[in-house]
Amino acid sequence: LGLTVGVASCLCILVYVLAQMGYDTHYTDADSIYRVQTEIKHLSGTSPDTNTPAASPPIAFALKEDFPEVEEVCRIVYMEQFESPIRLTESTESHYAKRGYVADSTFFKVFDYPLLEGTPSTSLAAPNSIVLSSTLAKKLFGSQNALNRTVVLGAGEQASDKTVTAVFKDDFGKTHLNPNYIISMNTPGVGQFVRNNQNYATQNFVYSYVKLTSGSSASGLVKKLPDFLQRRGAKDLAATGFEKTLLLQPIKDIHLYSKGIQSQLDQVSEIGFLYTLLILAGIILLVACINFINLSTAFANTRAKEIGVRKVVGADKGSLTYQFLG
């Protein structure tokens, strides 16, 4: 019983640890995709320093303009931390969905989600366009096609009509990006604010991703970012009273290596915690094995007749030892 419980506990821990591995590795260009990370140090010392996985609105596309090694960029605004009602225009029955994004039209150029309906290059181009996950589309439309249908997002004065321009497969792979729906950045409101904002110091709430060209060095680009920030936003930074540092975090490191980074898009794990669990699993299994061996050895004297018979037919000390240890 002790050995069984120990092995079962060890396997449960291993299953959990393996489930936390392999995030964001399924994208075609995963090795070239990075998230812009911002470290802010307040010079006055009155506010704590912050480390955020987001950046100011204009930074992403400015990087693409200034550096040829940046092939493509995409910005994401996390809109709906809480559930938002969504329904068909001809229905009064609403479904509630968390994790709503507002994203640039380049979203599917950076993250190659398979589309069940629609075209990647144009699905987030027009204002008031919305892309649905396959799970949400099935809730709203059942087995019917969702493309070019109209849905109402929000309630009361916040309600607005959106045109479904694509449906993406949401069980594509393990990722820190898990939207239920994505709204075009060209839509009035938050999208318009992000597009028009040109301050390089403040409003660090836009999750910004860059895809580098083949063979480009992320570390080499990071070395150029301080000069880039001073060249583009020296006046903005001087007016804020804090220092700002831009870093690039590999997308495949986000889930396990984001310790100390606040305001994540989705729940992340911690590699140190997983190592602790693996050590714990090893200790549990070791204790269970030692206990089992001790009990087996203690019960060995009840098998004296068996041992005598084996010795008579020629068993030596070594083979008896291997038998009981085995």
Salt bridges, closest charged atoms under 4 A:
ASP24 OD2 - HIS176 ND1 2.97
ASP29 OD2 - LYS211 NZ 3.33
ASP31 OD1 - LYS252 NZ 2.42
GLU65 OE1 - ARG232 NH2 2.94
ASP66 OD2 - ARG231 NH2 2.96
ASP66 OD1 - ARG232 NH2 2.70
GLU69 OE2 - LYS224 NZ 2.95
GLU72 OE2 - LYS64 NZ 2.90
GLU90 OE2 - ARG149 NH2 3.24
ASP104 OD2 - ARG75 NE 2.91
GLU306 OE1 - ARG303 NE 2.83
